[in-house]
Amino acid sequence: MNAKVYVLDYGTNLTDVSVLLAGKGMGQVIKIPVFGVFIDHPHAKIVVDTGVNNVNAPGPANWKHQHSETQTTVEQLKLHGVDASAIDYVISTHLHYDHAGNMHVFPRAKVIVRREELEKAYVPIEPGDITYNREDFDRALNYVLVPNGLDFELVDGVRVLSTPGHTAGSQSVLVETSDGNVLYAGDAVYMYENWEKNVLPGICYSAEKQWESIAKLKTLRNLVLLPGHEPKLNLTKHYGV
């Protein structure tokens, strides 16, 4: 059963190229998109990743995050005629500040997060890790905690895939559409260059698991790839529409 996929534009970060492509472009700062997707499925309305909430938190401040009043998950959904109260599921690819900042604005949604991700968000490997902003996830949310290694079909044609490596509990989402299988990779793949030239992303909880996750995703066929922070990505493009 085909779904429709809409890209949600959440603004931009500034980052060193070496953060995206390990060992390459050190000292070269570029602007990268922050985005998520809305999946309009006949049986559910789903948001994957929710952007930045507090722009003054250490992470957004460090990466000089910017977004306008219309570049929030609520306002982006309104562009497609959807109210936050209509969302059935929120899938967080991981809990970094630029992916999990507004999970609380969906009053009836089940929030799907890997158990390992939530554990490491509360107690990160590096003390004081500013990529996690505790006020984003330390809330009374309707969590559905899924263990690493489990791939599952949330609704017909929407699969949630375990892809640890960037973080302890990263996950990606594969959606069947009339335009092909749309893979929202999250930060399992930052850029097309990671994918096409086998360049490891620069931020990895585990480089070994990161390689395994990329190899796993490369077994998928008929893909439309949406890398997590690809500067050349067309944020106005929709799929299956």
Residue frames as a rotation matrix with the C-alpha (Angstrom) as fourth column:
MET 1
0.584 0.812 0.000 0.00
0.812 -0.584 0.000 0.00
0.000 0.000 -1.000 0.00
ASN 2
-0.242 -0.791 0.562 1.78
0.781 -0.503 -0.371 3.11
0.576 0.349 0.739 -1.23
ALA 3
0.344 0.230 -0.910 2.29
0.791 -0.593 0.150 6.14
-0.505 -0.772 -0.386 0.98
LYS 4
0.669 -0.192 0.718 3.14
0.332 -0.787 -0.520 9.77
0.665 0.586 -0.463 0.24
VAL 5
0.183 -0.717 -0.673 6.35
0.961 -0.016 0.278 11.29
-0.210 -0.697 0.686 1.62
TYR 6
0.792 0.083 0.605 6.81
0.240 -0.954 -0.182 15.03
0.562 0.290 -0.775 2.19
VAL 7
-0.268 -0.931 -0.247 10.12
0.795 -0.069 -0.602 16.60
0.544 -0.358 0.759 3.23
LEU 8
0.849 0.490 -0.197 9.86
0.501 -0.626 0.598 18.95
0.169 -0.606 -0.777 6.24
ASP 9
0.060 -0.850 0.523 12.39
0.425 -0.452 -0.784 21.80
0.903 0.270 0.334 6.22
TYR 10
0.757 0.199 -0.622 13.71
0.647 -0.094 0.757 22.61
0.092 -0.976 -0.199 9.71
GLY 11
0.903 -0.409 -0.133 16.42
-0.372 -0.898 0.234 25.15
-0.215 -0.162 -0.963 8.85
THR 12
0.603 -0.768 -0.217 20.21
-0.010 0.265 -0.964 24.81
0.797 0.584 0.152 8.76
ASN 13
0.809 -0.554 -0.198 23.36
0.275 0.059 0.959 24.09
-0.520 -0.831 0.200 10.74
LEU 14
0.603 -0.759 -0.244 26.93
-0.699 -0.356 -0.621 25.17
0.384 0.545 -0.745 10.07
THR 15
0.823 -0.328 0.464 29.52
-0.082 0.740 0.668 22.42
-0.563 -0.587 0.581 10.31
ASP 16
-0.156 -0.943 -0.294 33.02
-0.803 -0.052 0.594 21.44
-0.575 0.328 -0.749 9.33
VAL 17
0.320 0.268 -0.909 33.11
-0.859 0.486 -0.159 19.11
0.399 0.832 0.385 6.32
SER 18
-0.640 -0.674 -0.369 35.18
-0.449 0.717 -0.533 16.64
0.624 -0.175 -0.762 8.33
VAL 19
-0.571 0.548 0.611 32.18
-0.606 0.221 -0.764 16.08
-0.554 -0.807 0.206 10.60
LEU 20
0.517 0.827 -0.221 30.30
-0.720 0.281 -0.635 14.75
-0.463 0.488 0.740 7.59
LEU 21
0.855 -0.339 -0.392 33.18
-0.113 0.617 -0.778 13.06
0.506 0.710 0.490 5.79
ALA 22
0.868 -0.497 0.022 35.73
0.066 0.159 0.985 11.64
-0.493 -0.853 0.171 8.20
GLY 23
0.048 -0.985 0.164 39.24
0.590 0.161 0.791 12.78
-0.806 0.059 0.589 7.37
LYS 24
-0.329 -0.117 0.937 38.20
0.916 -0.280 0.287 15.13
0.229 0.953 0.200 4.57
GLY 25
0.080 0.436 0.896 37.75
0.445 -0.820 0.359 18.89
0.892 0.370 -0.260 4.37
MET 26
0.143 -0.054 -0.988 39.03
0.984 -0.099 0.148 19.86
-0.106 -0.994 0.039 7.81
GLY 27
-0.612 -0.339 -0.715 38.57
0.419 -0.905 0.072 23.60
-0.671 -0.255 0.696 8.34
GLN 28
-0.923 0.367 0.114 36.02
-0.035 -0.374 0.927 23.92
0.383 0.852 0.358 5.52
VAL 29
-0.703 0.705 -0.089 32.72
0.110 -0.016 -0.994 25.09
-0.702 -0.709 -0.066 7.00
ILE 30
-0.876 0.481 0.043 29.50
0.024 -0.046 0.999 24.53
0.483 0.875 0.029 5.06
LYS 31
-0.463 0.828 0.317 25.77
-0.840 -0.296 -0.455 25.03
-0.283 -0.476 0.832 5.61
ILE 32
-0.955 0.156 -0.254 23.74
0.057 0.932 0.357 21.84
0.292 0.327 -0.899 5.83
PRO 33
-0.190 0.964 0.188 19.98
-0.558 -0.264 0.786 21.26
0.807 0.044 0.588 5.99
VAL 34
-0.938 0.170 0.303 18.10
-0.177 0.518 -0.837 20.05
-0.299 -0.839 -0.455 9.02
PHE 35
-0.344 0.844 -0.412 14.96
-0.860 -0.108 0.498 18.21
0.376 0.526 0.763 7.98
GLY 36
-0.632 0.260 0.730 12.53
-0.221 0.843 -0.491 15.40
-0.743 -0.472 -0.475 8.62
VAL 37
-0.886 0.403 -0.229 9.71
-0.170 0.177 0.969 13.75
0.431 0.898 -0.088 6.70
PHE 38
-0.302 0.890 0.342 5.95
-0.723 0.021 -0.691 13.42
-0.622 -0.456 0.637 6.95
ILE 39
-0.996 0.030 -0.080 4.54
-0.023 0.807 0.590 10.10
0.082 0.590 -0.803 5.79
ASP 40
-0.272 0.962 -0.017 0.90
-0.894 -0.259 -0.367 10.28
-0.357 -0.085 0.930 4.76
HIS 41
-0.982 -0.081 -0.168 -0.27
-0.124 0.957 0.262 6.66
0.140 0.278 -0.950 4.80
PRO 42
-0.260 0.961 -0.095 -3.85
-0.293 0.015 0.956 5.44
0.920 0.277 0.278 4.42
HIS 43
0.419 0.430 -0.800 -3.63
0.512 0.615 0.599 3.85
0.750 -0.661 0.038 7.88
ALA 44
0.447 -0.310 -0.839 -1.52
0.813 -0.251 0.526 6.39
-0.374 -0.917 0.140 9.79
LYS 45
0.810 -0.312 0.496 0.07
-0.014 -0.857 -0.515 9.81
0.586 0.410 -0.699 9.75
ILE 46
0.637 -0.690 -0.345 3.74
0.752 0.456 0.476 9.63
-0.171 -0.563 0.809 10.69
VAL 47
0.849 -0.509 0.139 6.46
-0.458 -0.842 -0.285 12.21
0.263 0.179 -0.948 11.35
VAL 48
0.620 -0.749 -0.232 10.10
0.771 0.637 0.007 11.14
0.143 -0.183 0.973 11.24
ASP 49
-0.479 -0.839 -0.259 12.39
0.877 -0.441 -0.193 13.53
0.048 -0.319 0.946 13.14
THR 50
0.507 0.848 -0.153 11.19
0.856 -0.476 0.202 16.80
0.098 -0.234 -0.967 14.61
GLY 51
0.315 -0.403 0.859 13.95
0.331 -0.802 -0.497 19.40
0.889 0.441 -0.119 14.27
VAL 52
-0.694 -0.696 -0.186 15.32
0.500 -0.279 -0.820 21.83
0.519 -0.662 0.542 16.85
ASN 53
0.431 0.838 -0.334 13.35
0.826 -0.219 0.519 23.13
0.362 -0.500 -0.787 19.81
ASN 54
0.835 -0.168 -0.523 15.64
0.258 -0.721 0.643 25.34
-0.485 -0.672 -0.559 21.91
VAL 55
0.754 -0.548 0.363 18.02
0.322 -0.174 -0.931 27.24
0.573 0.818 0.045 19.61
ASN 56
0.446 -0.582 0.680 19.95
-0.724 -0.681 -0.108 28.50
0.527 -0.444 -0.725 22.65
ALA 57
0.930 -0.155 0.333 20.86
-0.090 0.782 0.616 25.03
-0.356 -0.603 0.713 23.93
PRO 58
0.141 -0.987 -0.074 24.58
-0.367 -0.122 0.922 24.17
-0.919 -0.103 -0.380 23.69
GLY 59
-0.239 -0.239 0.941 24.27
0.620 0.708 0.338 21.96
-0.747 0.664 -0.021 20.61
PRO 60
0.582 0.525 0.622 22.30
0.813 -0.348 -0.467 24.35
-0.029 0.777 -0.629 18.38
ALA 61
0.894 -0.295 -0.337 24.45
-0.210 -0.941 0.267 27.27
-0.395 -0.168 -0.903 19.55
ASN 62
-0.007 -0.970 0.243 27.67
-0.097 0.242 0.965 25.40
-0.995 -0.017 -0.096 18.75
TRP 63
-0.493 -0.132 0.860 26.50
0.739 0.458 0.494 24.44
-0.459 0.879 -0.128 15.25
LYS 64
-0.838 0.103 -0.537 24.95
-0.201 -0.971 0.127 27.88
-0.508 0.214 0.834 14.70
HIS 65
-0.582 0.707 0.402 21.54
0.803 0.578 0.146 26.45
-0.129 0.408 -0.904 13.97
GLN 66
-0.823 0.412 -0.392 18.99
-0.399 -0.909 -0.119 28.73
-0.406 0.058 0.912 12.36
HIS 67
-0.643 0.674 0.365 15.36
0.757 0.483 0.440 28.29
0.120 0.559 -0.820 11.46
SER 68
-0.825 0.424 0.374 12.54
-0.315 -0.894 0.318 30.69
0.469 0.145 0.871 10.68
GLU 69
-0.508 0.720 0.474 9.06
-0.695 -0.017 -0.719 30.74
-0.509 -0.694 0.509 12.21
THR 70
0.506 0.732 -0.456 7.82
-0.860 0.386 -0.334 28.60
-0.068 0.561 0.825 9.35
GLN 71
-0.017 -0.609 -0.793 10.65
-0.519 0.683 -0.514 26.06
0.854 0.403 -0.328 9.64
THR 72
-0.578 -0.031 0.816 9.21
-0.762 0.378 -0.526 24.18
-0.292 -0.925 -0.242 12.60
THR 73
-0.979 0.176 0.100 7.60
0.197 0.942 0.272 20.78
-0.046 0.286 -0.957 12.51
VAL 74
-0.231 0.954 -0.192 4.16
0.533 -0.042 -0.845 22.22
-0.814 -0.298 -0.499 13.36
GLU 75
0.156 0.286 -0.946 4.30
-0.466 -0.823 -0.325 24.92
-0.871 0.491 0.005 10.68
GLN 76
-0.753 -0.470 -0.461 5.78
-0.629 0.307 0.714 22.61
-0.194 0.828 -0.527 8.06
LEU 77
-0.800 0.534 0.275 2.93
0.514 0.845 -0.147 20.16
-0.311 0.024 -0.950 8.60
LYS 78
0.025 0.844 -0.536 0.42
0.192 -0.530 -0.826 22.98
-0.981 -0.082 -0.175 8.21
LEU 79
-0.441 -0.263 -0.858 1.78
-0.730 -0.452 0.513 23.55
-0.523 0.853 0.008 4.71
HIS 80
-0.909 0.103 -0.403 0.33
-0.183 0.772 0.609 20.13
0.374 0.627 -0.683 3.91
GLY 81
-0.102 0.977 0.187 -2.94
-0.638 -0.208 0.741 20.73
0.763 -0.043 0.645 5.71
VAL 82
0.171 0.073 -0.983 -2.03
0.451 0.881 0.144 18.58
0.876 -0.468 0.117 8.72
ASP 83
0.513 0.056 0.856 -2.40
-0.657 -0.616 0.434 19.48
0.552 -0.785 -0.279 12.39
ALA 84
-0.554 -0.825 0.112 -0.04
-0.677 0.368 -0.637 18.11
0.484 -0.429 -0.763 15.03
SER 85
-0.271 0.532 0.802 -2.98
-0.790 0.353 -0.501 16.50
-0.550 -0.769 0.325 16.81
ALA 86
0.717 0.585 -0.379 -3.54
-0.690 0.524 -0.499 14.25
-0.094 0.620 0.779 13.76
ILE 87
-0.089 -0.855 -0.511 -0.12
-0.790 0.373 -0.486 12.55
0.606 0.361 -0.709 13.97
ASP 88
0.873 0.457 -0.172 -0.29
-0.314 0.794 0.520 8.90
0.374 -0.400 0.837 15.05
TYR 89
0.696 -0.701 -0.152 3.42
0.696 0.608 0.381 8.13
-0.175 -0.371 0.912 15.27
VAL 90
0.739 -0.670 -0.073 6.67
-0.671 -0.722 -0.170 10.04
0.062 0.175 -0.983 15.70
ILE 91
0.805 -0.590 -0.053 9.79
0.587 0.807 -0.068 8.10
0.083 0.024 0.996 14.75
SER 92
0.749 -0.653 -0.112 13.07
-0.576 -0.725 0.379 9.51
-0.329 -0.220 -0.919 16.05
THR 93
0.721 -0.553 -0.419 16.00
-0.054 0.557 -0.829 8.30
0.691 0.620 0.372 14.00
HIS 94
-0.206 -0.679 -0.704 18.09
0.843 0.242 -0.480 9.28
0.497 -0.693 0.523 17.03
LEU 95
0.610 0.604 -0.514 17.90
0.792 -0.439 0.424 11.77
0.030 -0.665 -0.746 19.87
HIS 96
-0.604 -0.795 -0.049 20.43
0.791 -0.606 0.087 14.41
-0.099 0.014 0.995 18.85
TYR 97
-0.448 0.416 -0.791 19.17
0.268 -0.781 -0.563 17.98
-0.853 -0.465 0.239 19.27
ASP 98
-0.623 0.149 -0.768 18.55
-0.664 -0.619 0.420 18.53
-0.413 0.771 0.484 15.53
HIS 99
-0.759 0.373 -0.533 16.38
-0.159 0.688 0.708 15.44
0.631 0.622 -0.463 15.14
ALA 100
-0.355 0.576 -0.736 14.39
0.767 0.630 0.123 15.18
0.535 -0.521 -0.665 18.37
GLY 101
-0.958 -0.283 0.044 13.64
0.212 -0.803 -0.556 18.73
0.193 -0.524 0.830 19.44
ASN 102
-0.618 0.775 0.132 9.85
-0.783 -0.621 -0.015 18.84
0.071 -0.113 0.991 19.22
MET 103
-0.799 0.301 -0.520 8.55
0.167 0.942 0.290 15.38
0.577 0.145 -0.804 19.99
HIS 104
-0.789 0.450 -0.418 6.37
0.476 0.018 -0.880 16.86
-0.389 -0.893 -0.228 22.73
VAL 105
-0.706 0.525 -0.476 4.15
-0.579 -0.815 -0.041 18.85
-0.409 0.247 0.879 20.35
PHE 106
-0.489 0.534 -0.689 2.28
-0.470 0.505 0.724 15.73
0.735 0.678 0.004 19.20
PRO 107
-0.290 0.360 0.887 -0.30
-0.957 -0.121 -0.264 15.06
0.012 -0.925 0.380 21.92
ARG 108
0.609 0.646 0.460 -1.56
-0.653 0.738 -0.171 11.64
-0.450 -0.196 0.871 20.80
ALA 109
0.498 -0.461 -0.734 1.46
-0.638 0.379 -0.670 10.22
0.587 0.802 -0.106 18.98
LYS 110
0.906 -0.398 0.142 3.37
0.229 0.744 0.627 7.11
-0.356 -0.536 0.766 19.95
VAL 111
0.603 -0.767 -0.219 7.08
-0.797 -0.585 -0.150 7.99
-0.013 0.265 -0.964 19.92
ILE 112
0.977 -0.214 0.004 9.26
0.212 0.967 -0.144 5.20
0.027 0.142 0.990 18.52
VAL 113
0.426 -0.882 0.200 12.84
-0.873 -0.459 -0.165 5.20
0.237 -0.104 -0.966 19.81
ARG 114
0.233 -0.453 -0.860 15.46
0.071 0.891 -0.449 2.50
0.970 0.044 0.240 20.20
ARG 115
0.944 0.146 -0.294 15.99
0.279 0.113 0.953 1.49
0.173 -0.983 0.066 23.82
GLU 116
0.159 -0.974 -0.158 19.76
0.978 0.134 0.161 1.76
-0.136 -0.180 0.974 23.44
GLU 117
-0.275 -0.221 0.936 19.38
0.544 -0.838 -0.038 5.29
0.793 0.499 0.351 22.10
LEU 118
0.624 0.583 0.521 17.37
-0.111 -0.594 0.797 6.54
0.774 -0.555 -0.305 25.06
GLU 119
0.819 -0.380 -0.430 19.79
0.564 0.394 0.726 4.93
-0.106 -0.837 0.537 27.50
LYS 120
-0.168 -0.977 0.134 22.82
0.985 -0.161 0.064 6.58
-0.041 0.143 0.989 25.91
ALA 121
0.019 0.245 0.969 21.02
0.314 -0.922 0.226 9.91
0.949 0.300 -0.095 25.60
TYR 122
0.923 0.355 0.148 20.55
-0.046 -0.279 0.959 9.94
0.382 -0.892 -0.241 29.38
VAL 123
0.611 -0.778 0.144 24.08
-0.111 0.096 0.989 8.67
-0.784 -0.620 -0.028 30.06
PRO 124
0.925 -0.237 -0.298 26.21
-0.320 -0.058 -0.946 9.51
0.207 0.970 -0.129 26.98
ILE 125
0.617 -0.766 -0.179 29.61
0.740 0.643 -0.200 7.95
0.269 -0.009 0.963 26.43
GLU 126
-0.533 -0.758 0.377 31.18
0.584 -0.652 -0.484 11.41
0.612 -0.038 0.790 26.54
PRO 127
-0.113 0.510 -0.853 30.01
0.929 -0.250 -0.273 13.30
-0.352 -0.823 -0.446 29.65
GLY 128
-0.080 0.169 -0.982 28.35
0.063 -0.983 -0.175 16.57
-0.995 -0.076 0.068 28.76
ASP 129
-0.714 -0.154 0.683 27.81
0.640 0.251 0.726 15.52
-0.283 0.956 -0.081 25.12
ILE 130
-0.574 0.475 -0.667 26.12
-0.233 -0.876 -0.422 18.62
-0.785 -0.087 0.614 23.65
THR 131
-0.873 0.319 -0.367 24.60
-0.328 0.173 0.929 16.71
0.360 0.932 -0.046 20.74
TYR 132
-0.299 0.801 -0.519 21.99
0.767 0.525 0.369 15.52
0.568 -0.287 -0.771 23.25
ASN 133
-0.725 0.202 0.659 19.68
-0.414 -0.892 -0.182 18.09
0.551 -0.405 0.730 24.81
ARG 134
-0.953 0.231 -0.198 17.96
0.303 0.754 -0.583 16.47
0.015 -0.615 -0.788 27.77
GLU 135
-0.528 0.805 -0.271 14.90
-0.320 -0.484 -0.814 18.71
-0.787 -0.343 0.513 27.71
ASP 136
-0.433 0.349 -0.831 14.05
-0.881 0.030 0.472 17.21
0.190 0.937 0.295 24.31
PHE 137
-0.263 0.245 -0.933 13.59
-0.238 0.921 0.309 13.62
0.935 0.304 -0.184 25.51
ASP 138
-0.897 -0.056 -0.438 13.26
0.396 0.342 -0.853 13.78
0.197 -0.938 -0.284 29.31
ARG 139
-0.628 0.774 0.077 9.51
-0.775 -0.632 0.036 14.29
0.076 -0.037 0.996 29.10
ALA 140
-0.370 0.619 0.692 6.29
-0.180 0.683 -0.708 12.39
-0.911 -0.386 -0.142 29.66
LEU 141
-0.333 0.175 -0.927 6.13
-0.943 -0.084 0.323 11.10
-0.022 0.981 0.193 26.09
ASN 142
0.655 0.621 0.432 4.27
-0.564 0.781 -0.268 8.02
-0.504 -0.068 0.861 24.92
TYR 143
-0.252 -0.907 -0.338 7.46
-0.945 0.155 0.288 6.11
-0.209 0.392 -0.896 24.18
VAL 144
0.966 0.246 0.084 7.54
-0.220 0.946 -0.237 2.80
-0.137 0.210 0.968 22.34
LEU 145
0.169 -0.983 0.077 11.04
-0.867 -0.111 0.486 1.45
-0.469 -0.149 -0.871 23.04
VAL 146
0.969 0.117 -0.216 12.41
-0.229 0.752 -0.619 -0.95
0.090 0.649 0.755 20.43
PRO 147
0.484 -0.846 0.223 15.64
0.031 0.271 0.962 -2.94
-0.875 -0.459 0.158 20.84
ASN 148
-0.062 -0.631 -0.773 18.51
-0.911 -0.280 0.302 -2.71
-0.407 0.723 -0.558 18.38
GLY 149
-0.901 -0.388 0.193 18.57
-0.260 0.840 0.476 -5.42
-0.347 0.379 -0.858 15.74
LEU 150
-0.287 0.884 0.368 14.81
0.622 0.464 -0.631 -5.50
-0.728 0.047 -0.683 15.27
ASP 151
-0.968 0.151 -0.202 13.48
-0.252 -0.614 0.748 -4.35
-0.012 0.775 0.632 11.90
PHE 152
-0.521 0.844 0.126 9.71
0.602 0.468 -0.647 -4.10
-0.605 -0.261 -0.752 11.73
GLU 153
-0.665 0.439 0.604 6.83
0.455 -0.403 0.794 -2.89
0.592 0.803 0.069 9.59
LEU 154
-0.938 0.300 -0.174 5.00
-0.031 -0.573 -0.819 -0.12
-0.346 -0.763 0.546 11.39
VAL 155
0.266 0.962 -0.053 2.16
-0.349 0.045 -0.936 -0.05
-0.899 0.268 0.347 8.87
ASP 156
0.561 -0.001 0.828 1.92
0.596 0.695 -0.402 -1.68
-0.575 0.719 0.390 5.46
GLY 157
0.579 -0.391 0.716 4.88
0.681 -0.252 -0.688 -0.46
0.449 0.885 0.120 3.39
VAL 158
0.533 -0.454 0.714 6.59
-0.551 -0.827 -0.114 1.56
0.642 -0.332 -0.691 6.15
ARG 159
0.637 -0.403 -0.658 9.57
0.570 0.820 0.049 -0.26
0.520 -0.406 0.752 7.67
VAL 160
0.779 -0.447 0.439 11.71
-0.618 -0.667 0.416 0.90
0.107 -0.595 -0.796 10.59
LEU 161
0.675 -0.614 -0.409 15.28
0.263 0.719 -0.644 -0.39
0.689 0.327 0.647 10.30
SER 162
0.860 -0.465 -0.211 17.89
0.181 -0.109 0.977 -0.71
-0.477 -0.879 -0.009 13.02
THR 163
0.621 -0.674 0.400 21.02
0.459 -0.101 -0.883 1.16
0.635 0.732 0.247 11.82
PRO 164
0.898 -0.303 -0.320 23.28
0.188 -0.393 0.900 1.82
-0.399 -0.868 -0.296 14.84
GLY 165
0.162 -0.918 0.362 26.68
0.976 0.096 -0.195 3.40
0.144 0.385 0.912 14.39
HIS 166
-0.162 -0.123 0.979 26.21
0.156 -0.983 -0.098 7.15
0.974 0.136 0.178 14.27
THR 167
-0.188 0.126 0.974 24.65
-0.948 -0.282 -0.147 6.76
0.256 -0.951 0.173 17.70
ALA 168
-0.841 -0.199 0.503 24.02
-0.411 0.840 -0.354 3.71
-0.352 -0.504 -0.789 19.87
GLY 169
-0.389 0.796 0.465 20.42
0.478 0.605 -0.637 3.37
-0.788 -0.025 -0.615 18.71
SER 170
-0.602 0.159 -0.782 20.12
-0.628 -0.699 0.342 5.02
-0.492 0.697 0.521 15.32
GLN 171
-0.227 0.559 0.798 17.35
0.528 0.759 -0.381 3.85
-0.818 0.334 -0.467 13.02
SER 172
-0.917 -0.043 -0.397 16.25
-0.312 -0.544 0.779 4.57
-0.250 0.838 0.485 9.45
VAL 173
-0.062 0.979 0.193 12.86
-0.117 0.185 -0.976 4.47
-0.991 -0.083 0.103 7.73
LEU 174
-0.977 -0.203 0.059 11.97
0.007 0.246 0.969 2.85
-0.211 0.948 -0.239 4.40
VAL 175
-0.159 0.968 -0.193 8.71
-0.239 -0.228 -0.944 3.82
-0.958 -0.104 0.267 2.71
GLU 176
-0.583 0.086 0.808 7.11
0.728 0.497 0.472 2.23
-0.361 0.864 -0.352 -0.35
THR 177
-0.048 0.568 -0.822 5.82
-0.221 -0.808 -0.546 4.93
-0.974 0.155 0.164 -2.72
SER 178
0.813 0.403 0.421 4.81
0.323 0.290 -0.901 5.08
-0.485 0.868 0.106 -6.36
ASP 179
0.778 -0.607 -0.162 8.18
-0.578 -0.589 -0.565 6.80
0.248 0.533 -0.809 -7.00
GLY 180
0.010 -0.780 -0.626 10.17
-0.059 0.624 -0.779 3.94
0.998 0.045 -0.040 -5.49
ASN 181
0.526 0.077 -0.847 11.33
0.765 0.392 0.511 2.98
0.371 -0.917 0.147 -2.01
VAL 182
0.444 -0.328 0.834 12.13
-0.258 -0.938 -0.231 6.21
0.858 -0.113 -0.501 -0.18
LEU 183
0.269 -0.463 -0.845 14.89
0.854 0.521 -0.014 5.66
0.446 -0.717 0.535 2.38
TYR 184
0.676 -0.132 0.725 15.11
-0.388 -0.900 0.199 8.36
0.626 -0.416 -0.660 5.01
ALA 185
0.175 -0.739 -0.651 18.50
0.362 0.663 -0.655 7.36
0.916 -0.121 0.383 6.36
GLY 186
0.982 -0.027 -0.188 18.72
0.160 -0.424 0.892 9.78
-0.104 -0.905 -0.412 9.27
ASP 187
0.531 -0.844 -0.079 22.40
-0.841 -0.536 0.073 10.17
-0.104 0.028 -0.994 10.11
ALA 188
0.513 -0.356 0.781 23.28
0.211 0.934 0.288 6.61
-0.832 0.017 0.555 9.15
VAL 189
-0.119 -0.526 0.842 24.22
0.993 -0.071 0.096 8.40
0.010 0.848 0.530 5.91
TYR 190
-0.155 0.005 -0.988 25.02
0.382 -0.922 -0.065 12.12
-0.911 -0.387 0.141 6.12
MET 191
0.035 -0.027 -0.999 25.66
-0.715 -0.700 -0.007 12.84
-0.699 0.714 -0.044 2.43
TYR 192
0.934 0.258 -0.246 25.56
-0.352 0.558 -0.752 11.17
-0.057 0.789 0.612 -0.97
GLU 193
0.212 -0.940 -0.267 29.36
-0.747 0.020 -0.665 11.04
0.630 0.340 -0.698 -0.82
ASN 194
-0.280 -0.225 0.933 29.24
-0.845 0.519 -0.128 8.74
-0.455 -0.825 -0.335 2.23
TRP 195
0.487 0.662 0.570 27.08
-0.274 0.735 -0.620 6.39
-0.829 0.146 0.540 0.19
GLU 196
0.978 0.017 -0.207 28.67
-0.207 0.131 -0.970 6.65
0.011 0.991 0.131 -3.24
LYS 197
0.322 -0.941 -0.100 32.35
-0.485 -0.073 -0.872 6.77
0.813 0.329 -0.480 -2.26
ASN 198
0.594 -0.009 -0.804 32.23
0.518 0.769 0.374 4.72
0.615 -0.639 0.462 0.96
VAL 199
-0.488 -0.677 0.551 33.39
-0.027 -0.619 -0.785 7.58
0.872 -0.398 0.284 3.17
LEU 200
-0.277 0.357 -0.892 32.72
0.906 0.406 -0.119 7.08
0.320 -0.841 -0.436 6.87
PRO 201
0.625 0.508 0.592 30.72
0.211 -0.841 0.498 9.87
0.751 -0.186 -0.633 8.56
GLY 202
-0.264 -0.881 0.393 32.81
-0.111 -0.377 -0.919 11.90
0.958 -0.287 0.002 10.98
ILE 203
-0.388 0.200 0.899 30.65
-0.920 -0.137 -0.367 11.36
0.050 -0.970 0.238 14.09
CYS 204
0.091 0.364 -0.927 30.29
-0.304 0.896 0.322 7.70
0.948 0.253 0.193 15.02
TYR 205
0.563 0.146 0.813 29.43
-0.819 0.233 0.525 5.99
-0.113 -0.961 0.251 18.27
SER 206
0.152 -0.519 0.841 30.91
-0.019 0.850 0.527 2.89
-0.988 -0.096 0.119 16.62
ALA 207
-0.228 -0.312 -0.922 32.70
-0.893 -0.311 0.326 2.97
-0.388 0.898 -0.208 13.27
GLU 208
-0.978 -0.157 0.136 32.30
-0.108 0.944 0.313 -0.80
-0.177 0.291 -0.940 12.94
LYS 209
-0.323 0.935 0.147 28.54
0.614 0.325 -0.720 -0.67
-0.721 -0.142 -0.679 13.44
GLN 210
0.130 0.327 -0.936 28.32
-0.425 -0.835 -0.350 2.35
-0.896 0.443 0.030 11.14
TRP 211
-0.666 -0.438 -0.604 29.92
-0.731 0.221 0.645 0.38
-0.149 0.871 -0.468 8.30
GLU 212
-0.901 0.364 0.235 27.63
0.350 0.932 -0.098 -2.57
-0.254 -0.006 -0.967 9.00
SER 213
-0.047 0.947 -0.317 24.55
0.334 -0.284 -0.899 -0.33
-0.941 -0.148 -0.303 8.89
ILE 214
-0.039 -0.031 -0.999 25.57
-0.779 -0.625 0.050 1.31
-0.626 0.780 0.000 5.60
ALA 215
-0.913 -0.331 -0.237 26.26
-0.407 0.719 0.563 -2.14
-0.016 0.611 -0.792 4.11
LYS 216
-0.618 0.762 0.194 22.83
0.525 0.583 -0.620 -3.28
-0.586 -0.281 -0.760 5.29
LEU 217
0.186 0.724 -0.665 21.11
-0.108 -0.657 -0.746 -0.32
-0.977 0.210 -0.044 3.66
LYS 218
-0.358 -0.410 -0.839 22.98
-0.846 -0.239 0.477 -0.92
-0.396 0.880 -0.261 0.41
THR 219
-0.924 0.110 0.367 21.26
0.199 0.956 0.215 -4.31
-0.327 0.272 -0.905 0.07
LEU 220
0.007 0.984 -0.178 17.97
0.278 -0.172 -0.945 -2.45
-0.961 -0.043 -0.275 -0.49
ARG 221
-0.713 -0.229 0.663 16.80
0.668 0.066 0.741 -1.94
-0.213 0.971 0.106 -4.06
ASN 222
-0.098 0.672 0.734 14.85
0.761 -0.425 0.491 0.63
0.642 0.607 -0.470 -6.10
LEU 223
-0.020 -0.025 -0.999 15.90
0.944 -0.329 -0.011 3.33
-0.328 -0.944 0.030 -3.63
VAL 224
0.401 -0.009 0.916 15.31
0.235 -0.966 -0.113 7.04
0.885 0.260 -0.385 -3.43
LEU 225
-0.079 -0.569 -0.819 17.93
0.949 0.208 -0.236 7.99
0.305 -0.796 0.524 -0.82
LEU 226
0.678 0.222 0.701 17.42
-0.020 -0.948 0.319 10.93
0.735 -0.230 -0.638 1.54
PRO 227
-0.215 -0.825 -0.522 20.72
0.707 0.237 -0.666 11.38
0.674 -0.512 0.533 3.44
GLY 228
0.214 0.436 -0.874 20.44
0.975 -0.150 0.164 13.10
-0.060 -0.887 -0.457 6.81
HIS 229
0.415 -0.118 -0.902 22.25
0.226 -0.947 0.228 16.36
-0.882 -0.298 -0.366 5.97
GLU 230
-0.194 -0.484 0.853 22.91
0.933 0.178 0.313 16.41
-0.303 0.857 0.416 2.22
PRO 231
-0.471 -0.031 -0.882 23.42
0.090 -0.996 -0.013 20.07
-0.878 -0.085 0.471 1.14
LYS 232
-0.929 0.054 -0.366 22.25
-0.368 -0.228 0.901 19.32
-0.035 0.972 0.232 -2.41
LEU 233
-0.708 0.701 0.090 18.99
0.677 0.709 -0.197 17.68
-0.202 -0.079 -0.976 -1.35
ASN 234
-0.701 0.578 0.418 15.84
-0.088 -0.651 0.754 19.20
0.708 0.492 0.507 -2.85
LEU 235
-0.947 0.289 -0.137 13.74
0.179 0.122 -0.976 20.01
-0.266 -0.950 -0.167 0.23
THR 236
-0.368 0.861 -0.351 10.70
-0.791 -0.488 -0.368 20.87
-0.488 0.142 0.861 -1.88
LYS 237
-0.562 0.093 -0.822 10.55
-0.584 0.659 0.474 17.45
0.586 0.746 -0.316 -3.53
HIS 238
-0.035 0.608 0.793 7.75
-0.845 0.406 -0.349 15.07
-0.534 -0.682 0.499 -2.50
TYR 239
-0.874 -0.380 -0.303 7.39
-0.478 0.782 0.399 11.39
0.086 0.494 -0.865 -3.32
GLY 240
-0.798 0.602 0.019 4.39
0.602 0.798 -0.023 9.31
-0.029 -0.007 -1.000 -4.30
VAL 241
-0.342 0.655 -0.674 2.33
0.156 -0.668 -0.728 12.49
-0.927 -0.354 0.126 -4.63
